[in-house]
Amino acid sequence: MSTSKKRSRSMSISIIIWSNISRQQYLQGLTDKQLCEILGVTSRTLYNYRQDPSALTMKQVQLVLDKMGVDMEALLLS
């Protein structure tokens, strides 16, 4: 697989995960400030994640999973 295809696939997965984090944020009634606290980031960094979800680390994804009580399948599927 070429590098551009790998990058594209990785970005697609990141977009799916971020979309589902945003959906869980909405469903749980969390504010952006609360999500920033969960992730341990500033509001500017949260904005950057929305623009480029591939910048989100797996450690941060795990924090979201733990704090929101969501399993990985919920973030990958939907």
C-alpha positions, 0 to 999 in steps of 0.5 A, a space after each residue: 500500500 502506498 504512503 498516501 493511501 496509508 495516510 488517507 486511511 489513517 485520516 479516515 479512521 481518525 475522522 470516524 473516531 473524532 465524529 463519534 467522540 463528538 456524538 458522545 459529547 453531545 449525547 452525554 451533554 458535555 460542554 467543550 470545557 468539560 471535554 477539554 478537561 477530560 482530554 487535558 487540553 486547551 480550547 484551542 487544541 480542541 479546535 485543532 482536533 476538530 480541524 485535524 482529528 489525526 492529531 489526537 493521540 491514542 492516550 487521549 482516546 483512552 481517556 475519553 473512553 474511560 471518562 465517558 464510559 464508552 468502549 472502543 467499538 462505539 467509537 469505531 462503529 456507527 
